[in-house]
């Protein structure tokens, strides 16, 4: 670990764009496994499309994570207990860590949250897997080491390896594949990678609002994925940010309000309605635009048989989810006009009676005043003969 700390001392200075003193690092003084991994990566080059990353494995990820863990400690990250880490991972990614398992990592696929097969594929445009380290209690992309450390400064003797061409044949023509020294903005890539590593871990596991602010400006897609793919809605500040960016797109807004689990269950994110209701800086105009978007979503769902969320679900499940959405939206309305919109939309379509049947059959989902509000608003505030 002492050797890793020495490496990270140089790395930290490099990441901060400060002038550093180039120190010679004797290979025999450095962790031999780490040295072997780095040498292999330098020899393989930087051309992922031509196979440079094909032979990366768990040892490569181990070497990376050991470096990252020390770097995080040096940059304000506070280690959390194994118990707290396990709770956080389940809360954020809906993945359970088995403390008794000897598997060192879990793999998270942002584009397919149900893909739980563990493989070791370095970060590229096509492979943006997130790896959860159970040993160090952190999350990371699988970065090649040259995109994290200044290997030229740390290992000057290894740079001669880059003088050996990597010759490949493309469409009958022989070309030299890119090496790390050929990447013109490599130092900026390192800085960005380290900032992402730090901000994500400090926000998720240290509740750092400063790092959330940085992520909002620089890593928006990651935040979108947390809410819309994995259903993480515990942080009101995060939910508010995602609402602002998705309320006017019905399909995307729907992903904020509902989350489909890998077992097929649909979760209604009531926390989103709570955010619309209680965040202090939301003006009445903001609340109205969100509620109007909810109304548009309910209208769409009552007419759309190709729903992203409900197309392969039973009507019983659809009725429950839309009924709860209508109920909680009605509860927070301040405008009498909006108050009557949500349930009247459900009641006013061809399946209106079917919704009522489902509500009754399920005892109005054991929500105390669900029946009262349904009866009061289902006709849009219009009284008909025989109604009380």
Short mmCIF file of the C-alpha atoms (twelve columns), coordinates in Angstrom:
data_MODEL
# 
_entry.id   MODEL 
# 
loop_
_atom_site.group_PDB 
_atom_site.id 
_atom_site.type_symbol 
_atom_site.label_atom_id 
_atom_site.label_alt_id 
_atom_site.label_comp_id 
_atom_site.label_asym_id 
_atom_site.label_seq_id 
_atom_site.Cartn_x 
_atom_site.Cartn_y 
_atom_site.Cartn_z 
_atom_site.pdbx_PDB_model_num 
ATOM 1   C CA . UNK A 1   0.000   0.000   0.000   1 
ATOM 2   C CA . UNK A 2   2.934   2.339   0.661   1 
ATOM 3   C CA . UNK A 3   3.914   2.052   -3.001  1 
ATOM 4   C CA . UNK A 4   0.360   2.803   -4.088  1 
ATOM 5   C CA . UNK A 5   0.327   5.918   -1.903  1 
ATOM 6   C CA . UNK A 6   3.553   7.081   -3.550  1 
ATOM 7   C CA . UNK A 7   1.968   6.625   -6.967  1 
ATOM 8   C CA . UNK A 8   -1.150  8.479   -5.916  1 
ATOM 9   C CA . UNK A 9   0.830   11.407  -4.539  1 
ATOM 10  C CA . UNK A 10  2.145   12.000  -8.027  1 
ATOM 11  C CA . UNK A 11  -1.229  11.233  -9.577  1 
ATOM 12  C CA . UNK A 12  -3.001  13.791  -7.394  1 
ATOM 13  C CA . UNK A 13  -0.630  16.530  -8.442  1 
ATOM 14  C CA . UNK A 14  -1.015  15.559  -12.074 1 
ATOM 15  C CA . UNK A 15  -4.805  15.562  -11.848 1 
ATOM 16  C CA . UNK A 16  -4.735  19.072  -10.429 1 
ATOM 17  C CA . UNK A 17  -2.666  20.294  -13.401 1 
ATOM 18  C CA . UNK A 18  0.166   21.339  -11.150 1 
ATOM 19  C CA . UNK A 19  3.835   21.199  -12.087 1 
ATOM 20  C CA . UNK A 20  5.259   17.973  -10.792 1 
ATOM 21  C CA . UNK A 21  8.772   16.744  -10.292 1 
ATOM 22  C CA . UNK A 22  9.474   13.716  -12.434 1 
ATOM 23  C CA . UNK A 23  10.714  11.062  -10.083 1 
ATOM 24  C CA . UNK A 24  12.230  7.811   -11.164 1 
ATOM 25  C CA . UNK A 25  10.298  4.841   -9.857  1 
ATOM 26  C CA . UNK A 26  12.247  1.635   -9.686  1 
ATOM 27  C CA . UNK A 27  10.067  -1.247  -10.962 1 
ATOM 28  C CA . UNK A 28  11.324  -3.577  -8.246  1 
ATOM 29  C CA . UNK A 29  9.978   -1.199  -5.595  1 
ATOM 30  C CA . UNK A 30  6.475   -1.248  -7.026  1 
ATOM 31  C CA . UNK A 31  3.833   -3.919  -6.541  1 
ATOM 32  C CA . UNK A 32  4.878   -6.535  -9.082  1 
ATOM 33  C CA . UNK A 33  1.319   -7.483  -10.083 1 
ATOM 34  C CA . UNK A 34  0.434   -3.857  -10.719 1 
ATOM 35  C CA . UNK A 35  3.631   -3.400  -12.729 1 
ATOM 36  C CA . UNK A 36  2.853   -6.474  -14.838 1 
ATOM 37  C CA . UNK A 37  -0.694  -5.273  -15.536 1 
ATOM 38  C CA . UNK A 38  0.451   -1.802  -16.551 1 
ATOM 39  C CA . UNK A 39  3.172   -3.185  -18.816 1 
ATOM 40  C CA . UNK A 40  0.615   -5.435  -20.527 1 
ATOM 41  C CA . UNK A 41  -1.748  -2.511  -21.096 1 
ATOM 42  C CA . UNK A 42  0.977   -0.292  -22.513 1 
ATOM 43  C CA . UNK A 43  2.115   -3.075  -24.847 1 
ATOM 44  C CA . UNK A 44  -1.476  -3.683  -26.026 1 
ATOM 45  C CA . UNK A 45  -2.002  -0.040  -26.975 1 
ATOM 46  C CA . UNK A 46  -5.050  2.229   -26.991 1 
ATOM 47  C CA . UNK A 47  -6.991  0.940   -30.007 1 
ATOM 48  C CA . UNK A 48  -9.982  -0.791  -28.439 1 
ATOM 49  C CA . UNK A 49  -11.580 -1.270  -31.865 1 
ATOM 50  C CA . UNK A 50  -8.545  -3.326  -32.929 1 
ATOM 51  C CA . UNK A 51  -8.314  -5.557  -29.891 1 
ATOM 52  C CA . UNK A 52  -6.157  -3.570  -27.469 1 
ATOM 53  C CA . UNK A 53  -8.552  -4.308  -24.595 1 
ATOM 54  C CA . UNK A 54  -9.392  -7.895  -25.513 1 
ATOM 55  C CA . UNK A 55  -7.171  -9.500  -22.877 1 
ATOM 56  C CA . UNK A 56  -8.084  -7.354  -19.906 1 
ATOM 57  C CA . UNK A 57  -9.383  -9.393  -16.967 1 
ATOM 58  C CA . UNK A 58  -10.014 -9.249  -13.232 1 
ATOM 59  C CA . UNK A 59  -6.340  -8.526  -12.494 1 
ATOM 60  C CA . UNK A 60  -6.588  -5.344  -14.551 1 
ATOM 61  C CA . UNK A 61  -9.658  -4.226  -12.618 1 
ATOM 62  C CA . UNK A 62  -8.017  -5.143  -9.293  1 
ATOM 63  C CA . UNK A 63  -5.018  -2.960  -10.117 1 
ATOM 64  C CA . UNK A 64  -7.278  -0.059  -11.081 1 
ATOM 65  C CA . UNK A 65  -9.497  -0.248  -7.997  1 
ATOM 66  C CA . UNK A 66  -6.531  -0.361  -5.617  1 
ATOM 67  C CA . UNK A 67  -5.224  2.869   -7.121  1 
ATOM 68  C CA . UNK A 68  -8.680  4.476   -7.074  1 
ATOM 69  C CA . UNK A 69  -9.376  3.583   -3.441  1 
ATOM 70  C CA . UNK A 70  -6.247  5.406   -2.280  1 
ATOM 71  C CA . UNK A 71  -6.936  8.347   -4.594  1 
ATOM 72  C CA . UNK A 72  -10.445 8.738   -3.191  1 
ATOM 73  C CA . UNK A 73  -9.145  8.772   0.381   1 
ATOM 74  C CA . UNK A 74  -6.687  11.504  -0.550  1 
ATOM 75  C CA . UNK A 75  -9.465  13.582  -2.092  1 
ATOM 76  C CA . UNK A 76  -12.029 13.753  0.670   1 
ATOM 77  C CA . UNK A 77  -13.897 10.481  0.285   1 
ATOM 78  C CA . UNK A 78  -14.961 8.982   3.616   1 
ATOM 79  C CA . UNK A 79  -15.086 5.203   3.790   1 
ATOM 80  C CA . UNK A 80  -18.415 3.787   4.930   1 
ATOM 81  C CA . UNK A 81  -19.031 0.495   6.697   1 
ATOM 82  C CA . UNK A 82  -19.765 -2.695  4.796   1 
ATOM 83  C CA . UNK A 83  -23.268 -2.704  6.246   1 
ATOM 84  C CA . UNK A 84  -23.991 0.852   5.085   1 
ATOM 85  C CA . UNK A 85  -22.477 0.147   1.667   1 
ATOM 86  C CA . UNK A 86  -24.681 -2.908  1.182   1 
ATOM 87  C CA . UNK A 87  -27.768 -0.847  2.082   1 
ATOM 88  C CA . UNK A 88  -26.766 1.948   -0.282  1 
ATOM 89  C CA . UNK A 89  -26.174 -0.379  -3.237  1 
ATOM 90  C CA . UNK A 90  -29.586 -1.984  -2.783  1 
ATOM 91  C CA . UNK A 91  -31.276 1.402   -2.384  1 
ATOM 92  C CA . UNK A 92  -29.587 2.951   -5.413  1 
ATOM 93  C CA . UNK A 93  -29.203 0.077   -7.886  1 
ATOM 94  C CA . UNK A 94  -31.660 -2.476  -6.463  1 
ATOM 95  C CA . UNK A 95  -28.828 -5.003  -6.250  1 
ATOM 96  C CA . UNK A 96  -28.197 -7.154  -3.209  1 
ATOM 97  C CA . UNK A 97  -24.656 -7.873  -2.051  1 
ATOM 98  C CA . UNK A 98  -24.182 -11.204 -0.375  1 
ATOM 99  C CA . UNK A 99  -21.628 -10.668 2.415   1 
ATOM 100 C CA . UNK A 100 -20.794 -14.371 2.348   1 
ATOM 101 C CA . UNK A 101 -19.990 -14.405 -1.362  1 
ATOM 102 C CA . UNK A 102 -16.325 -14.471 -2.377  1 
ATOM 103 C CA . UNK A 103 -17.061 -12.631 -5.635  1 
ATOM 104 C CA . UNK A 104 -15.105 -9.376  -5.536  1 
ATOM 105 C CA . UNK A 105 -17.370 -7.343  -7.850  1 
ATOM 106 C CA . UNK A 106 -20.877 -6.778  -9.086  1 
ATOM 107 C CA . UNK A 107 -21.396 -5.443  -12.601 1 
ATOM 108 C CA . UNK A 108 -24.043 -2.812  -13.300 1 
ATOM 109 C CA . UNK A 109 -25.226 -2.274  -16.865 1 
ATOM 110 C CA . UNK A 110 -26.810 1.204   -17.207 1 
ATOM 111 C CA . UNK A 111 -28.566 0.209   -20.426 1 
ATOM 112 C CA . UNK A 112 -29.763 -3.186  -19.184 1 
ATOM 113 C CA . UNK A 113 -30.197 -3.227  -15.429 1 
ATOM 114 C CA . UNK A 114 -31.242 -6.889  -15.554 1 
ATOM 115 C CA . UNK A 115 -27.885 -7.946  -17.027 1 
ATOM 116 C CA . UNK A 116 -26.167 -9.333  -13.937 1 
ATOM 117 C CA . UNK A 117 -23.608 -11.595 -15.608 1 
ATOM 118 C CA . UNK A 118 -20.158 -10.658 -14.327 1 
ATOM 119 C CA . UNK A 119 -17.612 -10.077 -17.063 1 
ATOM 120 C CA . UNK A 120 -14.613 -7.787  -17.241 1 
ATOM 121 C CA . UNK A 121 -14.834 -5.364  -20.132 1 
ATOM 122 C CA . UNK A 122 -12.904 -2.080  -20.016 1 
ATOM 123 C CA . UNK A 123 -14.699 1.206   -20.527 1 
ATOM 124 C CA . UNK A 124 -15.428 2.086   -24.157 1 
ATOM 125 C CA . UNK A 125 -18.253 3.829   -25.975 1 
ATOM 126 C CA . UNK A 126 -19.998 0.453   -26.247 1 
ATOM 127 C CA . UNK A 127 -19.145 -0.945  -22.797 1 
ATOM 128 C CA . UNK A 128 -20.000 1.531   -20.074 1 
ATOM 129 C CA . UNK A 129 -20.440 -0.968  -17.286 1 
ATOM 130 C CA . UNK A 130 -20.176 0.167   -13.691 1 
ATOM 131 C CA . UNK A 131 -18.321 -2.150  -11.333 1 
ATOM 132 C CA . UNK A 132 -19.058 -2.315  -7.607  1 
ATOM 133 C CA . UNK A 133 -16.011 -3.173  -5.527  1 
ATOM 134 C CA . UNK A 134 -16.980 -5.114  -2.410  1 
ATOM 135 C CA . UNK A 135 -13.449 -4.874  -1.034  1 
ATOM 136 C CA . UNK A 136 -13.116 -1.094  -1.201  1 
ATOM 137 C CA . UNK A 137 -16.807 -0.080  -1.126  1 
ATOM 138 C CA . UNK A 138 -16.751 2.073   -4.252  1 
ATOM 139 C CA . UNK A 139 -18.107 2.134   -7.791  1 
ATOM 140 C CA . UNK A 140 -16.120 2.732   -10.955 1 
ATOM 141 C CA . UNK A 141 -15.921 2.351   -14.672 1 
ATOM 142 C CA . UNK A 142 -13.288 -0.184  -15.776 1 
ATOM 143 C CA . UNK A 143 -10.704 2.355   -16.891 1 
ATOM 144 C CA . UNK A 144 -7.432  1.317   -18.530 1 
ATOM 145 C CA . UNK A 145 -4.615  2.379   -16.194 1 
ATOM 146 C CA . UNK A 146 -3.070  4.890   -18.649 1 
ATOM 147 C CA . UNK A 147 -6.358  6.836   -18.496 1 
ATOM 148 C CA . UNK A 148 -5.953  7.190   -14.728 1 
ATOM 149 C CA . UNK A 149 -2.226  7.492   -13.986 1 
ATOM 150 C CA . UNK A 150 0.609   9.442   -15.572 1 
ATOM 151 C CA . UNK A 151 2.537   6.342   -16.547 1 
ATOM 152 C CA . UNK A 152 5.245   8.321   -18.364 1 
ATOM 153 C CA . UNK A 153 6.226   10.016  -15.129 1 
ATOM 154 C CA . UNK A 154 5.737   7.017   -12.882 1 
ATOM 155 C CA . UNK A 155 7.250   4.398   -15.160 1 
ATOM 156 C CA . UNK A 156 9.614   6.115   -17.603 1 
ATOM 157 C CA . UNK A 157 11.369  2.842   -18.438 1 
ATOM 158 C CA . UNK A 158 8.112   1.363   -19.726 1 
ATOM 159 C CA . UNK A 159 7.608   4.119   -22.279 1 
ATOM 160 C CA . UNK A 160 10.166  2.510   -24.593 1 
ATOM 161 C CA . UNK A 161 7.589   -0.225  -25.169 1 
ATOM 162 C CA . UNK A 162 5.503   2.288   -27.079 1 
ATOM 163 C CA . UNK A 163 8.210   2.569   -29.713 1 
ATOM 164 C CA . UNK A 164 7.265   -0.908  -30.920 1 
ATOM 165 C CA . UNK A 165 4.589   -0.559  -33.619 1 
ATOM 166 C CA . UNK A 166 1.299   -2.470  -33.337 1 
ATOM 167 C CA . UNK A 167 0.791   -3.483  -36.935 1 
ATOM 168 C CA . UNK A 168 -2.678  -4.585  -38.014 1 
ATOM 169 C CA . UNK A 169 -4.406  -5.165  -41.335 1 
ATOM 170 C CA . UNK A 170 -7.587  -3.277  -42.170 1 
ATOM 171 C CA . UNK A 171 -9.306  -3.969  -45.499 1 
ATOM 172 C CA . UNK A 172 -6.091  -5.337  -46.923 1 
ATOM 173 C CA . UNK A 173 -3.992  -2.375  -45.804 1 
ATOM 174 C CA . UNK A 174 -1.434  -2.549  -43.013 1 
ATOM 175 C CA . UNK A 175 -1.649  0.263   -40.452 1 
ATOM 176 C CA . UNK A 176 -0.217  1.014   -37.021 1 
ATOM 177 C CA . UNK A 177 -2.834  0.950   -34.240 1 
ATOM 178 C CA . UNK A 178 -2.876  3.815   -31.757 1 
ATOM 179 C CA . UNK A 179 -0.747  3.687   -28.644 1 
ATOM 180 C CA . UNK A 180 -1.407  5.648   -25.475 1 
ATOM 181 C CA . UNK A 181 1.260   8.195   -26.381 1 
ATOM 182 C CA . UNK A 182 -0.747  8.959   -29.539 1 
ATOM 183 C CA . UNK A 183 -3.804  10.176  -27.599 1 
ATOM 184 C CA . UNK A 184 -3.415  13.982  -27.715 1 
ATOM 185 C CA . UNK A 185 -5.725  14.837  -24.809 1 
ATOM 186 C CA . UNK A 186 -4.777  11.946  -22.530 1 
ATOM 187 C CA . UNK A 187 -4.069  14.159  -19.521 1 
ATOM 188 C CA . UNK A 188 -7.482  15.802  -19.807 1 
ATOM 189 C CA . UNK A 189 -9.068  12.348  -20.084 1 
ATOM 190 C CA . UNK A 190 -7.333  11.389  -16.822 1 
ATOM 191 C CA . UNK A 191 -8.554  14.526  -15.091 1 
ATOM 192 C CA . UNK A 192 -12.126 13.903  -16.254 1 
ATOM 193 C CA . UNK A 193 -12.068 10.231  -15.250 1 
ATOM 194 C CA . UNK A 194 -10.774 11.022  -11.773 1 
ATOM 195 C CA . UNK A 195 -13.355 13.769  -11.310 1 
ATOM 196 C CA . UNK A 196 -16.186 11.419  -12.320 1 
ATOM 197 C CA . UNK A 197 -14.850 8.722   -9.996  1 
ATOM 198 C CA . UNK A 198 -14.644 11.160  -7.090  1 
ATOM 199 C CA . UNK A 199 -17.947 12.964  -7.644  1 
ATOM 200 C CA . UNK A 200 -20.004 9.800   -8.070  1 
ATOM 201 C CA . UNK A 201 -18.628 8.089   -4.990  1 
ATOM 202 C CA . UNK A 202 -18.732 11.169  -2.747  1 
ATOM 203 C CA . UNK A 203 -22.292 11.969  -3.798  1 
ATOM 204 C CA . UNK A 204 -23.710 8.462   -3.484  1 
ATOM 205 C CA . UNK A 205 -21.866 7.319   -0.362  1 
ATOM 206 C CA . UNK A 206 -20.957 10.575  1.421   1 
ATOM 207 C CA . UNK A 207 -24.103 12.560  0.460   1 
ATOM 208 C CA . UNK A 208 -21.938 15.372  -0.927  1 
ATOM 209 C CA . UNK A 209 -24.182 18.095  -2.371  1 
ATOM 210 C CA . UNK A 210 -21.173 19.849  -3.894  1 
ATOM 211 C CA . UNK A 211 -20.448 16.742  -5.937  1 
ATOM 212 C CA . UNK A 212 -24.104 16.429  -6.915  1 
ATOM 213 C CA . UNK A 213 -23.872 19.968  -8.286  1 
ATOM 214 C CA . UNK A 214 -20.830 18.960  -10.342 1 
ATOM 215 C CA . UNK A 215 -22.601 15.865  -11.641 1 
ATOM 216 C CA . UNK A 216 -25.593 17.946  -12.720 1 
ATOM 217 C CA . UNK A 217 -23.330 20.008  -14.958 1 
ATOM 218 C CA . UNK A 218 -20.882 17.335  -16.101 1 
ATOM 219 C CA . UNK A 219 -22.425 13.871  -15.708 1 
ATOM 220 C CA . UNK A 220 -26.129 14.396  -16.322 1 
ATOM 221 C CA . UNK A 221 -26.663 11.058  -18.073 1 
ATOM 222 C CA . UNK A 222 -25.488 9.170   -14.998 1 
ATOM 223 C CA . UNK A 223 -28.013 11.014  -12.829 1 
ATOM 224 C CA . UNK A 224 -30.763 10.343  -15.376 1 
ATOM 225 C CA . UNK A 225 -29.881 6.652   -15.285 1 
ATOM 226 C CA . UNK A 226 -30.085 6.522   -11.485 1 
ATOM 227 C CA . UNK A 227 -33.674 7.743   -11.494 1 
ATOM 228 C CA . UNK A 228 -35.157 6.505   -14.774 1 
ATOM 229 C CA . UNK A 229 -33.416 3.128   -15.068 1 
ATOM 230 C CA . UNK A 230 -32.796 2.083   -11.489 1 
ATOM 231 C CA . UNK A 231 -35.635 3.963   -9.768  1 
ATOM 232 C CA . UNK A 232 -33.485 5.816   -7.225  1 
ATOM 233 C CA . UNK A 233 -35.821 8.534   -5.906  1 
ATOM 234 C CA . UNK A 234 -34.736 8.970   -2.278  1 
ATOM 235 C CA . UNK A 235 -32.873 12.235  -2.886  1 
ATOM 236 C CA . UNK A 236 -35.363 15.083  -3.367  1 
ATOM 237 C CA . UNK A 237 -32.731 17.369  -4.885  1 
ATOM 238 C CA . UNK A 238 -31.873 14.752  -7.498  1 
ATOM 239 C CA . UNK A 239 -35.538 14.027  -8.268  1 
ATOM 240 C CA . UNK A 240 -36.258 17.721  -8.696  1 
ATOM 241 C CA . UNK A 241 -33.373 18.027  -11.165 1 
ATOM 242 C CA . UNK A 242 -34.591 15.049  -13.186 1 
ATOM 243 C CA . UNK A 243 -38.157 16.377  -13.160 1 
ATOM 244 C CA . UNK A 244 -37.034 19.673  -14.636 1 
ATOM 245 C CA . UNK A 245 -35.377 17.868  -17.518 1 
ATOM 246 C CA . UNK A 246 -38.097 15.306  -18.248 1 
ATOM 247 C CA . UNK A 247 -41.556 16.635  -17.392 1 
ATOM 248 C CA . UNK A 248 -42.281 17.843  -20.933 1 
ATOM 249 C CA . UNK A 249 -41.492 14.487  -22.576 1 
ATOM 250 C CA . UNK A 250 -44.268 12.048  -21.718 1 
ATOM 251 C CA . UNK A 251 -42.286 8.858   -22.357 1 
ATOM 252 C CA . UNK A 252 -39.322 10.034  -20.280 1 
ATOM 253 C CA . UNK A 253 -41.540 11.525  -17.574 1 
ATOM 254 C CA . UNK A 254 -43.233 8.146   -17.243 1 
ATOM 255 C CA . UNK A 255 -39.857 6.565   -16.383 1 
ATOM 256 C CA . UNK A 256 -39.491 9.030   -13.530 1 
ATOM 257 C CA . UNK A 257 -42.903 8.164   -12.075 1 
ATOM 258 C CA . UNK A 258 -42.769 4.377   -12.534 1 
ATOM 259 C CA . UNK A 259 -39.952 1.852   -12.373 1 
ATOM 260 C CA . UNK A 260 -40.152 -1.664  -13.794 1 
ATOM 261 C CA . UNK A 261 -38.123 -4.176  -11.784 1 
ATOM 262 C CA . UNK A 262 -36.310 -7.131  -13.331 1 
ATOM 263 C CA . UNK A 263 -38.942 -9.517  -11.927 1 
ATOM 264 C CA . UNK A 264 -41.651 -7.601  -13.794 1 
ATOM 265 C CA . UNK A 265 -43.011 -5.675  -10.821 1 
ATOM 266 C CA . UNK A 266 -43.917 -2.027  -11.371 1 
ATOM 267 C CA . UNK A 267 -43.118 0.450   -8.624  1 
ATOM 268 C CA . UNK A 268 -45.026 3.728   -8.377  1 
ATOM 269 C CA . UNK A 269 -42.589 6.373   -7.191  1 
ATOM 270 C CA . UNK A 270 -44.772 8.342   -4.805  1 
ATOM 271 C CA . UNK A 271 -41.627 10.227  -3.762  1 
ATOM 272 C CA . UNK A 272 -41.809 12.088  -7.074  1 
ATOM 273 C CA . UNK A 273 -45.279 13.428  -6.219  1 
ATOM 274 C CA . UNK A 274 -43.967 14.435  -2.794  1 
ATOM 275 C CA . UNK A 275 -41.190 16.413  -4.467  1 
ATOM 276 C CA . UNK A 276 -43.662 18.213  -6.715  1 
ATOM 277 C CA . UNK A 277 -45.672 19.091  -3.612  1 
ATOM 278 C CA . UNK A 278 -43.133 20.101  -1.010  1 
ATOM 279 C CA . UNK A 279 -39.901 21.440  -2.493  1 
ATOM 280 C CA . UNK A 280 -39.922 25.033  -1.291  1 
ATOM 281 C CA . UNK A 281 -38.488 26.712  -4.381  1 
ATOM 282 C CA . UNK A 282 -41.139 25.280  -6.694  1 
ATOM 283 C CA . UNK A 283 -43.531 28.041  -7.651  1 
ATOM 284 C CA . UNK A 284 -47.215 27.403  -8.177  1 
ATOM 285 C CA . UNK A 285 -46.494 27.698  -11.883 1 
ATOM 286 C CA . UNK A 286 -43.930 24.901  -11.651 1 
ATOM 287 C CA . UNK A 287 -46.350 22.687  -9.777  1 
ATOM 288 C CA . UNK A 288 -49.058 23.337  -12.358 1 
ATOM 289 C CA . UNK A 289 -46.833 22.427  -15.300 1 
ATOM 290 C CA . UNK A 290 -45.857 19.147  -13.632 1 
ATOM 291 C CA . UNK A 291 -49.480 18.309  -12.831 1 
ATOM 292 C CA . UNK A 292 -50.508 19.108  -16.399 1 
ATOM 293 C CA . UNK A 293 -47.800 16.722  -17.598 1 
ATOM 294 C CA . UNK A 294 -49.213 14.035  -15.296 1 
ATOM 295 C CA . UNK A 295 -52.632 14.651  -16.821 1 
ATOM 296 C CA . UNK A 296 -51.167 14.279  -20.319 1 
ATOM 297 C CA . UNK A 297 -49.514 11.030  -19.270 1 
ATOM 298 C CA . UNK A 298 -52.775 9.590   -17.916 1 
ATOM 299 C CA . UNK A 299 -54.579 10.565  -21.120 1 
ATOM 300 C CA . UNK A 300 -51.858 8.882   -23.162 1 
ATOM 301 C CA . UNK A 301 -52.012 5.698   -21.095 1 
ATOM 302 C CA . UNK A 302 -55.786 5.389   -21.385 1 
ATOM 303 C CA . UNK A 303 -55.469 5.535   -25.175 1 
ATOM 304 C CA . UNK A 304 -52.122 3.825   -25.826 1 
ATOM 305 C CA . UNK A 305 -51.910 0.050   -26.143 1 
ATOM 306 C CA . UNK A 306 -48.155 0.246   -26.793 1 
ATOM 307 C CA . UNK A 307 -47.154 1.839   -23.514 1 
ATOM 308 C CA . UNK A 308 -43.490 1.603   -22.551 1 
ATOM 309 C CA . UNK A 309 -44.512 0.674   -19.013 1 
ATOM 310 C CA . UNK A 310 -47.828 -1.178  -19.251 1 
ATOM 311 C CA . UNK A 311 -47.978 -2.795  -22.710 1 
ATOM 312 C CA . UNK A 312 -47.195 -6.294  -21.422 1 
ATOM 313 C CA . UNK A 313 -48.862 -5.923  -18.014 1 
ATOM 314 C CA . UNK A 314 -52.318 -6.907  -16.842 1 
ATOM 315 C CA . UNK A 315 -55.103 -4.359  -16.724 1 
ATOM 316 C CA . UNK A 316 -55.226 -4.953  -12.978 1 
ATOM 317 C CA . UNK A 317 -51.663 -3.654  -12.608 1 
ATOM 318 C CA . UNK A 318 -52.282 -0.758  -14.978 1 
ATOM 319 C CA . UNK A 319 -55.387 0.268   -13.027 1 
ATOM 320 C CA . UNK A 320 -53.484 0.172   -9.743  1 
ATOM 321 C CA . UNK A 321 -50.601 2.289   -11.002 1 
ATOM 322 C CA . UNK A 322 -52.713 4.885   -12.810 1 
ATOM 323 C CA . UNK A 323 -55.201 4.942   -9.932  1 
ATOM 324 C CA . UNK A 324 -52.474 5.719   -7.401  1 
ATOM 325 C CA . UNK A 325 -50.957 8.330   -9.710  1 
ATOM 326 C CA . UNK A 326 -54.364 10.000  -10.127 1 
ATOM 327 C CA . UNK A 327 -55.097 9.829   -6.393  1 
ATOM 328 C CA . UNK A 328 -51.835 11.341  -5.173  1 
ATOM 329 C CA . UNK A 329 -51.857 13.982  -7.909  1 
ATOM 330 C CA . UNK A 330 -55.374 14.996  -6.923  1 
ATOM 331 C CA . UNK A 331 -54.358 15.239  -3.273  1 
ATOM 332 C CA . UNK A 332 -51.754 17.948  -3.956  1 
ATOM 333 C CA . UNK A 333 -53.782 20.119  -6.314  1 
ATOM 334 C CA . UNK A 334 -54.538 23.670  -5.324  1 
ATOM 335 C CA . UNK A 335 -56.513 24.646  -8.413  1 
ATOM 336 C CA . UNK A 336 -60.120 23.464  -8.447  1 
ATOM 337 C CA . UNK A 337 -59.895 22.979  -12.212 1 
ATOM 338 C CA . UNK A 338 -56.917 20.651  -11.954 1 
ATOM 339 C CA . UNK A 339 -58.466 18.864  -8.976  1 
ATOM 340 C CA . UNK A 340 -61.079 17.209  -11.177 1 
ATOM 341 C CA . UNK A 341 -58.816 16.235  -14.075 1 
ATOM 342 C CA . UNK A 342 -57.075 13.022  -13.050 1 
ATOM 343 C CA . UNK A 343 -59.792 10.581  -12.016 1 
ATOM 344 C CA . UNK A 344 -62.254 11.995  -14.542 1 
ATOM 345 C CA . UNK A 345 -59.782 11.050  -17.294 1 
ATOM 346 C CA . UNK A 346 -59.795 7.439   -16.127 1 
ATOM 347 C CA . UNK A 347 -63.561 7.374   -15.734 1 
ATOM 348 C CA . UNK A 348 -64.261 9.144   -19.006 1 
ATOM 349 C CA . UNK A 349 -62.699 6.557   -21.345 1 
ATOM 350 C CA . UNK A 350 -64.173 3.279   -22.593 1 
ATOM 351 C CA . UNK A 351 -62.628 1.352   -19.711 1 
ATOM 352 C CA . UNK A 352 -63.920 3.719   -17.034 1 
ATOM 353 C CA . UNK A 353 -66.156 1.100   -15.417 1 
ATOM 354 C CA . UNK A 354 -63.303 -1.380  -15.469 1 
ATOM 355 C CA . UNK A 355 -61.143 1.023   -13.468 1 
ATOM 356 C CA . UNK A 356 -63.895 1.406   -10.899 1 
ATOM 357 C CA . UNK A 357 -64.287 -2.369  -10.702 1 
ATOM 358 C CA . UNK A 358 -60.561 -2.793  -10.038 1 
ATOM 359 C CA . UNK A 359 -60.553 -0.065  -7.384  1 
ATOM 360 C CA . UNK A 360 -63.466 -1.690  -5.539  1 
ATOM 361 C CA . UNK A 361 -62.056 -5.219  -5.886  1 
ATOM 362 C CA . UNK A 362 -58.801 -4.076  -4.293  1 
ATOM 363 C CA . UNK A 363 -60.556 -2.094  -1.542  1 
ATOM 364 C CA . UNK A 364 -59.253 1.128   -3.037  1 
ATOM 365 C CA . UNK A 365 -55.709 -0.103  -2.226  1 
ATOM 366 C CA . UNK A 366 -56.348 0.422   1.496   1 
ATOM 367 C CA . UNK A 367 -55.915 4.175   1.076   1 
ATOM 368 C CA . UNK A 368 -58.294 5.859   3.494   1 
ATOM 369 C CA . UNK A 369 -59.884 8.541   1.306   1 
ATOM 370 C CA . UNK A 370 -59.239 7.011   -2.130  1 
ATOM 371 C CA . UNK A 371 -62.911 6.091   -2.576  1 
ATOM 372 C CA . UNK A 372 -64.101 9.529   -1.446  1 
ATOM 373 C CA . UNK A 373 -61.864 11.367  -3.919  1 
ATOM 374 C CA . UNK A 374 -62.709 8.947   -6.740  1 
ATOM 375 C CA . UNK A 375 -66.435 9.464   -6.203  1 
ATOM 376 C CA . UNK A 376 -66.005 13.215  -5.832  1 
ATOM 377 C CA . UNK A 377 -63.897 13.793  -8.944  1 
ATOM 378 C CA . UNK A 378 -64.632 10.994  -11.414 1 
ATOM 379 C CA . UNK A 379 -67.276 13.030  -13.272 1 
ATOM 380 C CA . UNK A 380 -65.109 16.131  -13.451 1 
ATOM 381 C CA . UNK A 381 -67.084 17.984  -10.798 1 
ATOM 382 C CA . UNK A 382 -70.358 17.706  -12.709 1 
ATOM 383 C CA . UNK A 383 -73.358 16.389  -10.770 1 
ATOM 384 C CA . UNK A 384 -75.893 14.134  -12.450 1 
ATOM 385 C CA . UNK A 385 -79.390 13.219  -11.284 1 
ATOM 386 C CA . UNK A 386 -79.299 10.666  -8.514  1 
ATOM 387 C CA . UNK A 387 -75.821 11.640  -7.351  1 
ATOM 388 C CA . UNK A 388 -75.371 12.751  -3.795  1 
# 
